[in-house]
Amino acid sequence: MSTYAHTKLVPTEVTFPYSSEPVKTTIMAIQEGESYTDIVTLSSNFHPVSHLWPDHPADQGSLLINDSRFSVVDCLTGAVEIESGKLEVDKAISVKRDTQGWVFVVVHRIEGTGHGFRLGQDLLLEVDAIHQKELSLAHSAEHLTSLALNKVLGKETYWRKDAEMKDSLNHWDFHRYAQSSSQILPHQAIVGYRLGKTLRKRGFNTEVFSADLQFIEDSVNQQLASWIELGSAIDLICEGTVLTESRYWKCRLDEDSVATIPCGGTHARSLSDFASIRIIIRQIDAQNLEIHTNVKARSE
Protein backbone atom coordinates (compact mmCIF):
# COMPACT_ATOMS: atom_id res chain seq x y z
CA MET A 1 0.00 0.00 0.00
CA SER A 2 1.45 3.36 -1.02
CA THR A 3 0.51 6.77 0.39
CA TYR A 4 1.19 10.25 -0.97
CA ALA A 5 0.31 13.19 1.25
CA HIS A 6 0.45 16.93 0.75
CA THR A 7 2.99 18.90 2.76
CA LYS A 8 0.12 20.89 4.29
CA LEU A 9 -2.40 18.54 5.90
CA VAL A 10 -5.60 19.93 7.43
CA PRO A 11 -8.94 18.42 8.51
CA THR A 12 -11.46 18.00 5.71
CA GLU A 13 -14.02 20.79 5.62
CA VAL A 14 -17.51 19.30 5.17
CA THR A 15 -20.58 20.78 3.51
CA PHE A 16 -22.99 17.83 3.80
CA PRO A 17 -24.73 19.20 6.93
CA TYR A 18 -26.07 22.05 4.81
CA SER A 19 -25.96 21.12 1.15
CA SER A 20 -25.57 18.29 -1.35
CA GLU A 21 -24.48 20.68 -4.10
CA PRO A 22 -21.32 19.73 -6.08
CA VAL A 23 -18.05 20.81 -4.48
CA LYS A 24 -14.89 21.94 -6.28
CA THR A 25 -11.89 20.94 -4.19
CA THR A 26 -8.26 19.81 -4.21
CA ILE A 27 -6.52 16.48 -3.58
CA MET A 28 -4.68 16.47 -0.26
CA ALA A 29 -3.66 12.79 0.02
CA ILE A 30 -3.73 9.65 -2.12
CA GLN A 31 -3.43 6.06 -0.92
CA GLU A 32 -3.50 3.02 -3.20
CA GLY A 33 -4.53 -0.45 -2.09
CA GLU A 34 -4.41 -3.64 -4.10
CA SER A 35 -7.52 -2.87 -6.13
CA TYR A 36 -8.64 0.61 -5.07
CA THR A 37 -7.49 4.19 -4.60
CA ASP A 38 -8.41 6.38 -1.63
CA ILE A 39 -8.55 10.11 -2.27
CA VAL A 40 -8.56 12.72 0.50
CA THR A 41 -9.66 16.24 -0.38
CA LEU A 42 -9.57 19.62 1.32
CA SER A 43 -13.39 19.76 1.38
CA SER A 44 -16.21 17.32 0.73
CA ASN A 45 -19.99 17.13 0.36
CA PHE A 46 -19.91 13.36 1.02
CA HIS A 47 -20.98 11.97 4.38
CA PRO A 48 -18.50 9.23 5.36
CA VAL A 49 -19.52 6.18 7.37
CA SER A 50 -18.33 6.48 10.96
CA HIS A 51 -15.58 4.11 12.10
CA LEU A 52 -17.02 4.17 15.64
CA TRP A 53 -20.80 3.87 15.14
CA PRO A 54 -21.40 2.90 11.49
CA ASP A 55 -25.19 3.07 11.51
CA HIS A 56 -25.49 5.76 8.82
CA PRO A 57 -24.17 4.46 5.45
CA ALA A 58 -21.74 6.36 3.28
CA ASP A 59 -23.03 8.71 0.63
CA GLN A 60 -22.88 7.62 -2.99
CA GLY A 61 -21.79 9.66 -5.99
CA SER A 62 -18.82 10.37 -8.21
CA LEU A 63 -15.75 12.52 -8.68
CA LEU A 64 -14.78 14.28 -11.89
CA ILE A 65 -11.17 14.95 -12.74
CA ASN A 66 -9.60 15.83 -16.09
CA ASP A 67 -12.94 15.23 -17.83
CA SER A 68 -13.08 11.67 -16.44
CA ARG A 69 -15.77 10.46 -14.05
CA PHE A 70 -15.10 7.91 -11.32
CA SER A 71 -17.76 6.31 -9.12
CA VAL A 72 -17.14 6.68 -5.40
CA VAL A 73 -17.67 3.06 -4.29
CA ASP A 74 -17.29 3.90 -0.61
CA CYS A 75 -16.77 6.95 1.57
CA LEU A 76 -14.93 6.41 4.84
CA THR A 77 -13.53 8.27 7.81
CA GLY A 78 -9.76 8.63 7.83
CA ALA A 79 -7.04 10.00 10.10
CA VAL A 80 -3.73 11.39 8.81
CA GLU A 81 -0.59 11.82 10.89
CA ILE A 82 0.65 15.30 9.96
CA GLU A 83 4.38 14.65 10.37
CA SER A 84 4.60 11.39 8.42
CA GLY A 85 1.57 11.68 6.11
CA LYS A 86 0.43 8.22 7.26
CA LEU A 87 -3.25 7.64 6.44
CA GLU A 88 -5.36 5.29 8.55
CA VAL A 89 -8.82 4.43 7.23
CA ASP A 90 -12.00 3.22 8.94
CA LYS A 91 -11.36 0.39 11.43
CA ALA A 92 -7.59 0.87 11.06
CA ILE A 93 -7.82 4.29 12.79
CA SER A 94 -5.75 3.99 15.98
CA VAL A 95 -6.23 7.48 17.47
CA LYS A 96 -9.02 9.56 18.96
CA ARG A 97 -10.28 12.58 17.08
CA ASP A 98 -8.54 15.10 19.36
CA THR A 99 -5.12 13.44 19.23
CA GLN A 100 -2.40 16.02 18.72
CA GLY A 101 -0.53 15.69 15.44
CA TRP A 102 -3.38 14.03 13.59
CA VAL A 103 -6.22 15.36 11.41
CA PHE A 104 -9.46 13.59 10.54
CA VAL A 105 -10.50 13.50 6.90
CA VAL A 106 -13.09 12.23 4.45
CA VAL A 107 -11.79 9.37 2.28
CA HIS A 108 -13.34 8.85 -1.16
CA ARG A 109 -12.65 5.33 -2.47
CA ILE A 110 -12.68 4.51 -6.18
CA GLU A 111 -11.92 1.26 -7.97
CA GLY A 112 -8.51 0.53 -9.49
CA THR A 113 -5.01 1.94 -9.11
CA GLY A 114 -2.51 3.81 -11.23
CA HIS A 115 -4.90 6.57 -12.23
CA GLY A 116 -2.13 9.16 -12.29
CA PHE A 117 -3.75 11.57 -9.85
CA ARG A 118 -1.50 14.26 -8.35
CA LEU A 119 -1.42 16.03 -5.03
CA GLY A 120 -2.86 19.52 -5.36
CA GLN A 121 -4.93 18.50 -8.37
CA ASP A 122 -8.43 19.99 -8.62
CA LEU A 123 -11.55 17.85 -8.92
CA LEU A 124 -15.33 18.05 -8.59
CA LEU A 125 -17.31 15.95 -6.10
CA GLU A 126 -20.93 15.12 -6.95
CA VAL A 127 -23.16 13.42 -4.37
CA ASP A 128 -26.18 11.30 -5.26
CA ALA A 129 -28.64 13.78 -3.71
CA ILE A 130 -31.64 11.43 -3.97
CA HIS A 131 -29.90 8.64 -2.05
CA GLN A 132 -28.60 11.12 0.51
CA LYS A 133 -32.12 12.50 1.06
CA GLU A 134 -33.56 8.99 1.53
CA LEU A 135 -31.02 8.32 4.27
CA SER A 136 -31.53 11.78 5.75
CA LEU A 137 -35.28 11.27 6.08
CA ALA A 138 -34.73 7.92 7.77
CA HIS A 139 -32.19 9.32 10.23
CA SER A 140 -34.39 12.24 11.28
CA ALA A 141 -37.33 9.85 11.60
CA GLU A 142 -35.25 7.63 13.89
CA HIS A 143 -34.61 10.60 16.19
CA LEU A 144 -38.30 11.47 16.22
CA THR A 145 -39.19 7.87 17.04
CA SER A 146 -36.79 7.81 19.97
CA LEU A 147 -38.31 11.02 21.35
CA ALA A 148 -41.87 9.80 20.85
CA LEU A 149 -41.01 6.48 22.49
CA ASN A 150 -39.49 8.23 25.51
CA LYS A 151 -42.59 10.42 25.80
CA VAL A 152 -45.01 7.50 25.65
CA LEU A 153 -42.95 5.62 28.25
CA GLY A 154 -42.65 8.71 30.45
CA LYS A 155 -45.14 7.43 32.99
CA GLU A 156 -44.70 5.90 36.41
CA THR A 157 -46.40 2.79 35.01
CA TYR A 158 -43.17 1.96 33.23
CA TRP A 159 -40.64 3.17 35.81
CA ARG A 160 -40.31 2.11 39.46
CA LYS A 161 -38.02 5.06 40.22
CA ASP A 162 -36.87 8.30 38.67
CA ALA A 163 -34.36 7.71 35.88
CA GLU A 164 -31.11 9.67 36.10
CA MET A 165 -30.85 10.06 32.33
CA LYS A 166 -33.40 12.33 30.62
CA ASP A 167 -33.72 13.35 26.99
CA SER A 168 -33.83 16.97 25.84
CA LEU A 169 -37.62 17.03 26.34
CA ASN A 170 -37.07 15.96 29.97
CA HIS A 171 -38.52 12.47 29.50
CA TRP A 172 -36.88 9.38 30.96
CA ASP A 173 -34.48 8.30 28.25
CA PHE A 174 -35.47 4.69 27.58
CA HIS A 175 -33.90 4.96 24.13
CA ARG A 176 -30.38 5.67 25.38
CA TYR A 177 -30.66 3.24 28.29
CA ALA A 178 -31.85 0.30 26.19
CA GLN A 179 -30.50 0.85 22.67
CA SER A 180 -28.23 -1.98 21.52
CA SER A 181 -27.96 -1.34 17.78
CA SER A 182 -29.12 0.93 14.97
CA GLN A 183 -29.18 0.84 11.19
CA ILE A 184 -30.16 3.62 8.80
CA LEU A 185 -31.51 2.56 5.39
CA PRO A 186 -33.21 4.52 2.61
CA HIS A 187 -36.62 5.48 4.07
CA GLN A 188 -36.20 3.13 7.04
CA ALA A 189 -34.42 2.95 10.39
CA ILE A 190 -34.06 -0.19 12.52
CA VAL A 191 -33.12 0.16 16.18
CA GLY A 192 -32.49 -2.75 18.52
CA TYR A 193 -33.30 -2.57 22.22
CA ARG A 194 -32.28 -4.90 25.03
CA LEU A 195 -34.56 -5.34 28.04
CA GLY A 196 -31.87 -6.77 30.27
CA LYS A 197 -30.95 -6.86 33.93
CA THR A 198 -29.19 -3.47 33.75
CA LEU A 199 -32.34 -1.75 32.51
CA ARG A 200 -34.40 -3.34 35.27
CA LYS A 201 -31.88 -2.20 37.89
CA ARG A 202 -32.36 1.34 36.61
CA GLY A 203 -36.02 1.04 37.49
CA PHE A 204 -37.69 0.09 34.21
CA ASN A 205 -40.71 -2.24 34.39
CA THR A 206 -39.90 -4.58 31.53
CA GLU A 207 -42.88 -6.87 32.24
CA VAL A 208 -45.39 -4.02 31.95
CA PHE A 209 -43.62 -2.74 28.84
CA SER A 210 -43.71 -6.17 27.14
CA ALA A 211 -47.42 -6.54 27.92
CA ASP A 212 -48.20 -3.12 26.42
CA LEU A 213 -46.35 -3.38 23.09
CA GLN A 214 -49.39 -2.82 20.87
CA PHE A 215 -50.54 0.15 22.95
CA ILE A 216 -47.00 1.60 22.85
CA GLU A 217 -46.75 1.13 19.08
CA ASP A 218 -50.11 2.82 18.49
CA SER A 219 -49.27 5.69 20.87
CA VAL A 220 -45.88 6.35 19.27
CA ASN A 221 -47.47 6.42 15.81
CA GLN A 222 -50.09 8.90 17.01
CA GLN A 223 -47.38 11.13 18.46
CA LEU A 224 -45.33 11.00 15.26
CA ALA A 225 -48.35 11.94 13.16
CA SER A 226 -49.05 14.87 15.48
CA TRP A 227 -45.47 16.14 15.24
CA ILE A 228 -45.41 15.90 11.44
CA GLU A 229 -48.44 18.19 11.29
CA LEU A 230 -46.39 20.93 12.97
CA GLY A 231 -44.15 21.26 9.91
CA SER A 232 -41.31 22.62 12.06
CA ALA A 233 -37.87 23.25 10.59
CA ILE A 234 -35.10 20.79 11.39
CA ASP A 235 -31.80 22.49 12.06
CA LEU A 236 -28.28 21.09 12.17
CA ILE A 237 -26.23 23.10 14.63
CA CYS A 238 -22.52 22.77 13.86
CA GLU A 239 -19.74 23.94 16.17
CA GLY A 240 -17.39 24.17 13.20
CA THR A 241 -16.92 23.23 9.55
CA VAL A 242 -14.54 20.27 9.83
CA LEU A 243 -15.46 16.61 10.11
CA THR A 244 -14.73 16.17 13.81
CA GLU A 245 -16.60 19.21 15.11
CA SER A 246 -19.72 18.44 17.15
CA ARG A 247 -23.05 18.63 15.35
CA TYR A 248 -26.57 18.63 16.79
CA TRP A 249 -30.01 17.80 15.39
CA LYS A 250 -32.59 20.34 16.59
CA CYS A 251 -36.36 20.58 16.11
CA ARG A 252 -39.24 22.39 17.84
CA LEU A 253 -41.91 19.83 18.72
CA ASP A 254 -44.38 22.15 20.45
CA GLU A 255 -44.56 25.74 21.65
CA ASP A 256 -42.42 25.10 24.69
CA SER A 257 -40.26 22.12 23.68
CA VAL A 258 -37.19 22.07 21.46
CA ALA A 259 -35.51 18.70 21.03
CA THR A 260 -31.74 18.55 20.62
CA ILE A 261 -29.74 15.39 19.91
CA PRO A 262 -25.99 15.12 19.23
CA CYS A 263 -25.61 13.60 15.75
CA GLY A 264 -23.13 13.71 12.90
CA GLY A 265 -25.39 12.28 10.20
CA THR A 266 -27.35 13.95 7.42
CA HIS A 267 -30.96 14.92 8.02
CA ALA A 268 -34.24 16.14 6.63
CA ARG A 269 -34.71 19.92 6.58
CA SER A 270 -38.25 20.05 7.95
CA LEU A 271 -41.04 17.95 9.43
CA SER A 272 -42.98 18.95 6.32
CA ASP A 273 -40.62 16.70 4.30
CA PHE A 274 -42.52 13.71 5.69
CA ALA A 275 -45.84 12.38 4.44
CA SER A 276 -45.79 9.81 7.25
CA ILE A 277 -43.59 8.12 9.83
CA ARG A 278 -44.84 4.84 11.28
CA ILE A 279 -43.21 2.28 13.50
CA ILE A 280 -43.56 -1.47 13.93
CA ILE A 281 -42.34 -3.11 17.15
CA ARG A 282 -40.95 -6.60 16.62
CA GLN A 283 -40.25 -8.82 19.63
CA ILE A 284 -37.13 -10.90 18.91
CA ASP A 285 -37.06 -12.81 22.20
CA ALA A 286 -37.78 -12.20 25.87
CA GLN A 287 -34.99 -9.63 26.19
CA ASN A 288 -34.62 -8.16 22.71
CA LEU A 289 -36.85 -6.24 20.36
CA GLU A 290 -36.54 -4.08 17.25
CA ILE A 291 -38.38 -0.94 16.28
CA HIS A 292 -38.66 -0.46 12.53
CA THR A 293 -39.35 3.16 11.58
CA ASN A 294 -40.75 3.45 8.06
CA VAL A 295 -40.85 6.75 6.20
CA LYS A 296 -42.90 8.09 3.32
CA ALA A 297 -41.62 11.32 1.82
CA ARG A 298 -43.98 14.14 0.96
CA SER A 299 -44.18 14.71 -2.80
CA GLU A 300 -42.66 17.99 -3.91
N, C-alpha and C positions, 0 to 999 in steps of 0.2 A: 504494500500500500504506500503510495507516494502522496506527499502533501506539499502544497505551495501556498505560502501565506504572504500577504502584503506587509510591508514594513510598518505600516500604521494600522493596528488592529483596534476596532472599537465595537461595542455592542450593536447588534442589528436594530435599526429603528423600524418600528412596525406601524402599519397603517390599518391593519385589518379590524381594529376595534371601531373604526369610524367609516371605512370605505373599502369596497372591493374593486375600485377603479384601477386600471393598469398603472404600474409604477416603473418609471425609468430609474435605473440604479447602476451600480458599478460592482464588479467582482472583487471581493476582498480576500478570498481563500478558495483553493481548489484541492480536492482530495480524490484520488482515484482508487477504487477497489478492483476486484477481479473482473467485474462485469458492469460496473456503474461508476458514475462520476458525481461527487457531491460538490455543490457550488454554494458558497457563502457570499452574500451581498451586503452592501452598506445599509440598504433598506429593503423591506418586503411587505407585500400585501397578503402573503400566505400565512395562514395559521398553522404552526407546526404541532404535531402530536407531542404531548408532554412525556418526558422520560420518567416522571414520578407518578403521575395519575393519568394514564392514557385513555381516558374515557371518551374524549372528544377527538374524532379522527382528523387526520391531516386534510388540509384543503387540496383540491385538485386544480390542474391548470397547465400552463405551458410557459416556457421562456423563449424569447426571440432574440437572436444574436446573429449579426452579419446576414440578415435576410433568411436565416434558417430557424425553423421552429422545432423545439424539443419538448416532449411531454414530461411534466414533472410527475414521476411515478410514486414519489413519496416526499413528504416534507417533515423534517425532524428537528428536534432541539439539539444544538451543539454547544460545546464549550471550547474556546481556544486559549491556550497559554500564550500570553503576549510575548514573552521573551523568546520562546523556542518556535512559536507558530504551530505547535502541536494541536491538532483538532480531534476532540473526542465527541462521538455522536451517539445519541440516544442512550441505551443501557450501558454504554462504555464510559459515560460521563462519571468521573471519579471525584468531582468537587461540588461544593454547594455554590449557589448562585452569587453569594457575596464574598467568595474567596478572592483575596488580593492577588493580582497578577493574571487573572483570567477574565474573559468576557464571554457572555452567552449570546448565541447567534442562531439565526434561522438557516437551516441546511436544506437546499433544494436538490433532490436526487433525480438524475436522469440516467437512462440506460446507456451502456457502452463506455468505452474509454478512448483516449487519443483524439479527442475532438479539437485540440489545438487552441483551447481557450487561454486567455492571458490575464494575469492580474491587472487590475485597473481598466479592464475592458468594459464598455457599456453594454447593457442589455435591457430588455423590457420584460416585466413579469405580468402575466395575465392570469387571473384567478377565474375558475369556473364559478361565476356568481350565483347560478341557480343551485348548484350543489351546496355552496357555502350557506345560502339562505335556508335550504332544507335542514341543514344541521343547526343553524342558528335558531330557527323556530323550535326545534326539538329541545335545545339546551335551555332556552328561556322557559319553555313549558315544563321542563323538569324542575326548575326552580319554583315555579308557581305551584306545581304539585306538592313539593316539599312543604311550602308555606301553608297550603290548604290542608294538608294532612296534619301538620302541627296544630292548626287552629281547630280542626274537628276533634283532635285528641286532647285538646286543652281543657279537659274537664276532670274533676276529682274522681269520676268513675274509672278513669284509666290510670290514675296515679295515686299511690298510697301516701306519697309525701312530695313536697315541693322539689322540683328538679333544679339542680344548680345551673344547668345550661339552658338558656333561653334564646330563641331566634330574635331577629330584629323587630318583630311585631310583638315581642314579649310573651310568646307562647312557649310552653315546654318543648324543647327541641328533640322530639322523637327521631326526626330524620337524622340528625348528626349522631345521636346516641346509638342508633340501630343500624345505620347504613353499612353494608358490607361490600357492595360493588355498585358500579354504574356503567352504563354504555349509552352513548349518543349515536343515533342512526338518523338517516333522513326521515323527518316527520315522526320520529319515535324515540323515546327514551325508556330504558329499562334499568330500574334500580332494585338491588337486592337488599333485603333487611334480615337481620338475625335476631330472633327473640330468645336470647340466651340468658344464662345465669347472671351475667354482668348487668344486663338491662333490668332484670327483676330486682337485683340488689339496689339499683338506683330508684326503685319505687314504682316501676311500671307494672300494671296488671295485665300480664300477657294472656291469661285465661279469658278475661273479659274482652280484650281486644280480639282474640281469635274467634270468640262467639259472635262478635259484632261486625264481621268483615263486610257483609253485604250492606249494612247500614253505613259503615264508614266509606265504602266505595261510592254509594249514592250521595252521601253528604259532601264528599270531596268534589264530585262532579258538579253538584249544585253550586258549590263555592267557586269553582273554576268558571262556570258559565256566568256567574254574577260579576266576577272580576273582568272577564272579557268585555262585558257590556260597558265598562268604564271607559275603555279606549285610551287609557293613560299611556304616556310616552314611557319608553324603556331607555334609560341612560346607562352608558358605560363610563364610569368615573375612573380616569387613569392618573396615577401619580407621576407619570413620566411617559416618554415616547419609546423607550427601549423595551426589549422583550421581557426583562426580569422585573420591571417596575410593577407594583401592585395595581390591580384593576378590580373594580367593583360593579356588580349588576345592581341597578337601582330602579324602583318602580313604586309609584303611589297607588295604593290599593284601597284607600278610602280617604275621606277628608282629613283624617287625623293620623293616618298610618302610611309611612314610607318604608318599604322593605329594602334592605341592603344586604347583599351576599358577596363575599370575596369570590372572584371568578376570573380566570384568564381566557375563557373561551370566546367565541363569537355569538352574537345574540340578535333576536328580533329587535326592531326599532320601536314598536308600539304594541299594546294589547289589541289594537285594531287590525294588526296583521293576521290575527287568528279568526277563523270561522268557528272553530271549536277545539277544545282540549278535553279529552275524556280518558279516564283511567280504567284499568282492569286490574284487580288484585288476584294474584295466583298463588295459592298455598303450595309450596314445594314439599315440605314435610312439617313436623311439629314445631320446628325451630326456625324455619326459613321460608320466606315468601318473596315474591317479586311484584313490583308495581310497574305495569306497562302504561306509559303515557303516550297516547296517540293524538296526533295533531292534524287538523285540516286547515290549510291556509285560506285566507280570504282572497277571492279573486280581485285582481286589480282592474 
